[in-house]
Amino acid sequence: MSTGSTNPFKFGSDIAKGEYFADREKEIKELKQQLKDGARIVLFAARRYGKTALIMNVLDGLASEKHLTAYFDVSTAPDKSLFVSKYKSLFVKAGSKEWFLGWAKKNLPKIKVSLGDVEIDLSGLSDSDLDLAFDKILDLPEQLGNSKGRVIVALDEFHEIRSLDSEQTEKLLRSKLQFHKNVSYIFSGSRFHVLQNMFETPGSPFYKSAKMWELQRIPKEAYANFIVHRFKKTGIEVDKTHVDEILSKTDSHTYFTQQLCHELWDVCRVRQHSTVKDEDMSAAITQVIANQSAVYEKTWEDLSGGYKKLVIGILKLGGHQVWSQAFKKETRLSDGAIEKGIRYATEQYLIDKDSSGNYYIPDLFFREWLKKKLQ
């Protein structure tokens, strides 16, 4: 392997961009074109399928074409004050500082604006003044678009907007966004059933206001080629058998595939192997689980008995029959206990529900850890 090579795989908070990003050429091309044409898209997928990385790569491509872009994780702003502060900063970029100062003076007269870093002081505002600031800040990208051309905004974990006064906030957002002619939006998230409720339920404020787009797994052949290429670039050969094993273990799931490949590459580097061996694969899988074992153990210990029985039931019987008599008999859980357990376990990301309505354990390595623990 190449001396001093950098690990060619990225996962987690280290967003995969450029050469580190696997496949998705078709999705990137289609998303870019639709956003340039003014589309509004609801991008949804299971957690850690790579939707944030896809969005970042799409925005980078649009920015390189001189479009104004902004990415905002709505879950990082659980109240209106944080939302206003964070949302504003997306649009205060090089060349737009003077524009924002003029906009703030006109639209936020009661808010102090620091000239240095263009910070806004929301302390001491009454609830009504904060509501007004929130109302005004929502129109910021449209007014920026009026001045500087089309703006593309990605609102990740968009379902979290419901934490801001729920339906009233949704109604306000919808009333604003429907008149934004110079802004394209991506609304993304992993809670499909919540996004579906927001965008496909008659009577909901965002009903039929955006195109639903489900992000699928990367095809195995494309992922296999990416894995072989990334290893080979740093002087390590990996054969088809081991690549197939990787994709079988991870079910071609973007996050877990990158995670396992990252660990496997480290194992080969430490052992100075220029070819992936069977023992390297075993060591990498063991190490991935070991790296998370303390977190998994704490998570499991903190669960009540009923929640544990629900998760074990889904692991053993599958999540397609959680309401069946066989499931209730096996777990000794009532309908009420199952409903309560599903709600809690979903909130804690211990389980999730796919687009077919089946519950499953999304963390593949937690699943493996739990299987071993139960043995």
Long-range contacts (C-beta under 8 A, 24 or more apart in sequence): 1-234, 1-235, 1-236, 1-268, 1-269, 1-272, 1-273, 1-274, 2-234, 2-235, 5-234, 5-235, 5-269, 6-234, 7-262, 7-265, 7-266, 7-269, 8-230, 8-231, 8-233, 8-234, 8-265, 9-230, 9-258, 9-259, 9-261, 9-262, 9-265, 10-258, 10-262, 11-255, 11-258, 11-259, 11-262, 12-255, 12-259, 15-52, 15-53, 15-56, 16-50, 16-53, 16-258, 17-53, 17-56, 17-57, 17-60, 18-57, 21-53, 21-54, 21-57, 22-50, 22-218, 22-222, 22-223, 22-226, 22-254, 22-257, 22-258, 23-218, 23-219, 23-222, 23-223, 23-226, 24-50, 24-54, 24-57, 24-218, 27-54, 27-215, 28-54, 28-57, 28-58, 28-61, 31-58, 31-186, 32-58, 32-61, 32-62, 34-184, 34-211, 35-62, 35-152, 35-184, 35-186, 36-62, 36-67, 36-150, 36-152, 36-184, 37-184, 38-150, 38-181, 38-184, 39-184, 39-210, 39-211, 40-177, 40-184, 40-185, 40-186, 40-187, 40-209, 40-210, 40-211, 41-185, 41-186, 41-187, 41-210, 41-211, 41-213, 42-158, 42-187, 42-188, 42-195, 42-199, 42-210, 42-211, 42-212, 42-213, 43-186, 43-187, 43-188, 43-213, 43-215, 44-188, 44-189, 44-190, 44-191, 44-192, 44-195, 44-212, 44-213, 44-214, 44-215, 45-190, 45-214, 45-215, 45-216, 46-190, 46-253, 46-352, 46-354, 46-362, 47-190, 47-255, 47-349, 47-352, 47-362, 48-253, 48-254, 48-255, 48-256, 48-362, 49-190, 49-215, 49-217, 49-253, 49-254, 49-255, 50-215, 50-218, 50-254, 50-255, 51-156, 51-188, 51-190, 51-215, 52-156, 52-188, 53-254, 54-215, 55-154, 55-156, 55-186, 55-188, 58-186, 59-152, 59-154, 62-152, 67-149, 67-150, 67-151, 67-152, 68-93, 68-144, 68-145, 68-148, 68-149, 68-150, 68-151, 68-152, 69-151, 69-152, 69-153, 69-154, 70-141, 70-151, 70-152, 70-153, 70-154, 71-154, 71-156, 72-153, 72-154, 72-155, 72-156, 73-156, 73-157, 74-155, 74-156, 74-157, 74-158, 74-159, 74-160, 74-161, 75-156, 75-157, 75-160, 78-160, 78-163, 78-164, 79-164, 80-130, 80-131, 80-133, 80-134, 80-164, 81-122, 81-125, 81-130, 83-134, 83-137, 83-164, 84-120, 84-122, 84-130, 84-133, 84-134, 84-137, 85-119, 85-120, 85-122, 87-137, 87-138, 87-140, 88-120, 88-137, 88-140, 89-118, 90-153, 91-140, 91-141, 91-144, 91-151, 92-118, 96-144, 96-148, 99-144, 99-147, 99-148, 103-140, 103-143, 103-144, 107-136, 107-139, 108-133, 108-136, 134-172, 135-172, 135-176, 138-172, 138-173, 138-176, 138-177, 139-176, 139-180, 141-180, 141-182, 141-183, 142-176, 142-179, 142-180, 142-181, 142-182, 142-183, 145-180, 145-181, 145-182, 145-183, 146-182, 149-182, 150-182, 150-183, 150-184, 151-182, 151-183, 151-184, 152-183, 152-184, 152-185, 152-186, 153-183, 153-184, 153-185, 153-186, 154-185, 154-186, 154-188, 155-185, 155-186, 155-187, 155-188, 156-188, 156-189, 157-188, 157-189, 157-190, 158-187, 158-188, 158-189, 158-195, 158-198, 159-189, 159-191, 159-194, 159-195, 159-198, 160-189, 162-194, 162-198, 167-205, 170-198, 170-204, 170-205, 170-206, 171-205, 173-205, 173-206, 174-205, 174-206, 174-209, 175-205, 177-209, 178-209, 185-210, 190-352, 192-353, 192-354, 192-355, 193-353, 214-355, 217-251, 217-252, 217-253, 217-254, 218-252, 218-254, 219-252, 220-247, 220-252, 223-247, 223-252, 223-257, 227-257, 227-261, 230-261, 231-261, 231-265, 231-276, 234-265, 235-274, 236-265, 236-268, 236-273, 236-274, 236-275, 236-276, 237-274, 237-275, 237-276, 238-275, 238-276, 239-275, 239-276, 242-276, 242-278, 242-281, 245-281, 246-281, 249-285, 249-364, 250-364, 251-364, 253-364, 256-364, 256-365, 259-288, 259-365, 260-284, 260-285, 260-288, 263-287, 263-288, 263-291, 285-368, 288-365, 289-365, 289-368, 289-369, 289-372, 292-365, 292-366, 292-369, 293-369, 296-366, 296-369, 296-370, 299-348, 299-350, 299-366, 300-370, 300-373, 303-350, 306-333, 306-337, 306-340, 306-341, 307-341, 307-344, 307-345, 307-350, 309-333, 309-341, 310-337, 310-338, 310-341, 310-342, 310-345, 310-351, 311-345, 311-350, 311-351, 311-361, 311-370, 312-370, 312-374, 314-351, 314-359, 314-360, 314-361, 315-361, 315-367, 315-370, 315-371, 315-374, 318-358, 318-360, 319-351, 319-353, 319-358, 319-359, 319-360, 320-358, 320-359, 322-359
